[in-house]
Every structure is written in C-alpha cells, then in structure tokens.
Amino acid sequence: MTTELLSDLGDRLDQGVAHDRSEGGDVIFGLDDDTLASVCIDRLRQANWKLAAAESMTGGLIGAALTSVPGSSDVFLGSAVTYASDSKVRILKVDPSIIEQHGPVSSQVTQMMAANSRALFNADVAVAVTGSAGPSAQGDEVGEVFIATDVRGASDVVRLHLSGDRNEVRARATAHALDILRRRLLAGWGR
C-alpha cells in the first residue's frame, strides 16, 4: 500500500471513530486500552481534582480498579472500605440514627458515605457504594445497590437492581460506580 492510501485510510478511521463517538453520546467511553477507571483518572487529572471513595459491598474493588491505572496516585487519594455499620459510623462519621432509620443499604447512608469520604480525604470528588450482594442476613433485597457521587458538595444517588451471584453483583456494582463517576466528570457536573 502506498503512503497516501494508508494516510487516507487512517483519516477515514479517525472520522469513523469521531462519528461513532458523537452518535453514541456518553455511552462510548474510550478506545483501545481505555478502561472506565483510566478514563475517570484522565478526566480528574484534566480538571486537577482529587478523588476519594467509600466502599461497603464492593470491598475495595473500586480502589483496586483505580489503582490499576498507572499514575493514578496523581488524583486518587484513597478508599475507605467500611463494610460493617460500625465502621461507617466510626471511620466515615455516618450518623447512626440514619443507619437505624433507613438501614445500611439506603440512599441516605450512601450519600453520607460519599460526602464524609470527600471530607475525610480532603478530595474534590467522592464516589460511594452500598448494597446487598447476597445472601442477605438483614433482609435487604439481594442485588439492590446505591451509588452516590459527591462533587464539591453537590451530590447525587442512583439506585440499581443488579442480577447475578455475589461476585457478579459486586463486579457490576463496581463497573456501574465507575461509569456513573465518569458520566458526572464528563458533564463537568458539580462545577
């Protein structure tokens, strides 16, 4: 193939990718080796923001995904894995009356986890996850997951119902948390 033909082919591929990205909106998150975590890290780096996480049922999977990205220490400050309610109270300062009133798997608790994690780590952005991966001893609905984001004090909570076994629910909750975070960062949410 000639250099001109290769160049033309490269230009057409670039145009096709740009078209697919514009048509796909925020559904398409990257190319080649991009991951949800790497895209989040890149966006945080561009905004010069720091990230913290608070995890319950994911047990550190969000932190593991983020720290698998080379250079993530530029923006990721840490994750508080607060699996037990006592840990949520002691480490993240979640109000025990909120846990008692709404339960540990609730919108209210997740929102407090995100806000208090952001404060604990002195971060600009935080993501938090609670849920029931099953089997549930507390009567929580298996697969019910709450994901909260807090960007400089502006917060949002998403409730999901995920299927699968325990490990699948945890993995899906992690992927959803990173995708929700990515979408918030992409939109410049909370600025």
C-alpha positions in Angstrom: 0.0 0.0 0.0 1.2 3.5 -0.7 1.7 6.1 2.0 -1.1 8.2 0.6 -3.5 5.3 0.7 -2.5 4.4 4.3 -2.9 8.1 5.3 -6.4 8.2 3.7 -7.4 5.0 5.4 -6.2 6.4 8.8 -8.1 9.6 8.2 -11.3 7.6 7.4 -10.9 5.5 10.5 -10.4 8.7 12.6 -13.6 10.2 11.1 -15.5 7.0 11.7 -14.4 6.9 15.4 -15.4 10.6 15.8 -18.8 9.9 14.2 -19.4 6.8 16.4 -18.5 8.8 19.5 -20.8 11.7 18.6 -23.6 9.3 17.7 -23.0 7.2 20.8 -23.0 10.2 23.2 -21.6 9.3 26.6 -22.2 5.5 26.1 -18.8 5.2 24.3 -16.2 5.9 26.9 -12.8 5.2 25.3 -10.7 3.5 22.7 -8.1 0.7 22.6 -6.9 0.1 26.1 -9.1 2.6 27.9 -11.0 1.4 30.9 -13.7 3.1 32.9 -11.1 3.6 35.7 -8.5 5.1 33.3 -11.0 7.5 31.7 -12.0 8.7 35.2 -8.4 9.2 36.2 -7.7 11.1 33.0 -10.7 13.4 33.5 -9.8 14.0 37.1 -6.2 14.9 36.1 -7.5 17.3 33.4 -9.8 19.0 36.0 -7.0 19.0 38.6 -9.4 17.3 41.0 -8.7 14.7 43.7 -10.9 11.6 44.2 -11.8 9.6 47.3 -14.0 6.5 47.6 -16.1 4.9 50.3 -17.0 1.2 49.7 -19.1 -1.3 51.5 -20.3 -4.2 49.5 -17.6 -3.8 46.8 -15.0 -4.3 49.5 -12.2 -2.3 47.8 -12.9 -3.3 44.2 -13.3 0.4 43.2 -10.0 1.3 44.8 -8.4 -1.7 43.1 -9.7 -0.7 39.7 -8.5 2.9 40.1 -5.0 1.9 41.4 -4.5 -0.4 38.5 -4.2 2.7 36.3 -0.5 3.8 36.1 -0.1 7.3 37.7 -3.5 7.1 39.5 -1.8 8.4 42.7 -1.8 11.9 41.0 -5.6 12.1 41.6 -6.8 9.1 43.7 -6.3 9.7 47.4 -7.8 6.5 48.8 -10.8 4.4 49.7 -12.4 3.7 53.0 -13.7 0.2 53.0 -16.4 0.3 55.6 -18.2 -3.0 55.3 -19.8 -3.1 58.8 -22.2 -0.4 60.0 -19.9 0.3 63.0 -17.1 1.1 60.5 -19.4 3.5 58.6 -20.1 5.3 61.9 -16.5 5.2 63.3 -14.5 5.9 60.1 -16.9 7.9 57.9 -18.9 9.5 60.7 -22.2 8.4 59.2 -24.9 9.3 61.7 -26.0 6.1 63.5 -29.6 7.3 63.6 -29.6 7.5 59.8 -28.5 3.8 59.6 -31.1 2.9 62.2 -33.9 4.7 60.5 -33.1 3.8 56.8 -30.8 0.8 57.1 -27.2 0.5 55.9 -28.3 -0.2 52.3 -30.0 3.1 51.6 -29.8 6.2 49.6 -29.3 8.3 52.8 -26.4 6.3 54.1 -24.7 6.1 50.7 -25.0 9.9 50.3 -23.4 10.4 53.7 -20.6 8.0 52.9 -19.8 10.0 49.8 -19.9 13.4 51.4 -18.0 12.3 54.5 -15.4 10.4 52.4 -14.8 13.5 50.4 -14.2 15.4 53.6 -12.1 12.7 55.3 -9.7 12.7 52.4 -10.0 16.4 51.6 -10.9 15.5 48.0 -12.9 17.3 45.3 -14.9 14.3 44.3 -16.1 11.1 46.0 -17.9 8.0 45.0 -19.6 5.6 47.5 -21.3 2.3 47.2 -23.6 0.3 49.5 -25.7 -2.7 48.6 -26.6 -6.3 49.1 -24.6 -8.8 47.1 -26.3 -11.7 48.9 -27.2 -13.8 50.6 -28.8 -11.2 52.9 -29.0 -11.9 56.6 -30.6 -8.5 57.2 -33.5 -8.9 54.9 -32.1 -6.5 52.3 -33.1 -7.2 48.7 -30.2 -9.1 47.0 -28.9 -7.0 44.1 -30.1 -3.7 45.5 -27.2 -1.2 45.2 -26.9 2.5 45.9 -24.2 4.6 44.3 -23.5 8.2 45.4 -21.3 10.8 43.9 -20.3 14.0 45.6 -18.5 16.7 43.6 -17.5 19.6 45.7 -20.7 19.3 47.8 -23.1 18.6 45.0 -24.4 15.1 45.4 -26.5 12.5 43.6 -27.6 9.0 44.4 -28.5 6.2 41.9 -30.4 3.1 42.9 -29.8 -0.1 40.9 -31.1 -3.6 40.9 -28.4 -5.9 39.7 -28.6 -9.6 38.9 -26.1 -12.4 39.3 -24.3 -14.2 42.1 -22.4 -12.5 44.8 -19.2 -11.9 42.8 -21.1 -10.8 39.7 -23.2 -8.2 41.7 -20.1 -6.8 43.3 -18.3 -6.6 39.9 -21.3 -5.0 38.3 -21.7 -2.5 41.1 -18.0 -1.5 40.7 -18.4 -1.0 36.9 -21.6 1.0 37.4 -19.9 3.2 40.1 -17.0 4.0 37.8 -19.4 4.6 34.9 -21.6 6.9 36.9 -18.5 8.8 38.1 -17.2 9.0 34.5 -20.5 10.5 33.3 -20.5 13.1 36.2 -17.0 14.1 35.3 -17.7 14.2 31.6 -20.6 16.6 32.1 -18.5 18.8 34.4 -21.1 18.0 37.0 -20.9 20.0 40.2 -18.7 22.8 38.9 
